[in-house]
Each structure stands twice: as structure tokens, then as C-alpha cells.
Amino acid sequence: MERAVPKIMTAFISSDGEEWYDEYAETPPAAGQFIWRGAKGGYQAYKVAEVWNIEEKHGAVTHGLTAFVDPVDVMKTRLGKHAPDYYGD
């Protein structure tokens, strides 16, 4: 019998002004984790700086999990160094 895996809704707020939601995660983000995602005009790598569980329902940030992220140059990460032909410009 297959069991449903609960999905974890997470809001992402980037220091470069990008904001997005992930409604399908099966694990919460962790500080230090890298994210590779499509963004305006291409792809962008981010590093999770802080993760907050916001319990206030009428605050400045949506309640639930919020990850604050910073953009990084993917070519300076192990992912970029592992496959520079794929991730490079």
C-alpha cells in the first residue's frame, strides 16, 4: 500500500529581490543548502542562509516555512566545477 507523502510548502525570499514558493517539497530546506532554479532570463543558483518557521498568521511574511536565500555564482560551487560545460555561460 502506497502512502501519501506530505508536501512542505516553503516561501523563498532572495536578497536579490526574487521571491517564489515551492509547494511540492518533501523535505524542508536547510541552512547551507544550494538551490538551482529557473529564474527570469535563465537559471540562478542560490544558497540558503536562514530558515524560519513563521507562526504568526498576519505578519509581514507568510506563515509557515520561509527560507532566506542569497544568489551565488554556480561556477564557484562544486556543481559548476563538476560540469562546467553544462553550467557555464
Buried (B, 14 or more C-beta within 10 A) or exposed (E): EEEEEEEBEBBBBBEEEBEBEBEEBEEEBEEEBBBBEEBEEEEBBBBBBEBEEBEEEEEEEBEBBBBBBEBBEBEEBEBBEEEEEEBEE
